[in-house]
Amino acid sequence: MIDQHDIRRADEAFVNTLETMKILTAAKNSVE
């Protein structure tokens, strides 16, 4: 069974991944 704590941790990891992708995309765009 999945408890609320695991779900919250997964959400945080997902958000961190999105933030990282946004930063990488911005960096790539500024280089071009």
C-alpha angles and dihedrals in degrees: 000000000000115000126208092255093060091049091052091050091050090049091052092049090049092050091048089052092051091049091051092049090049091052093047091048091050091048092049091049093050090051094054 
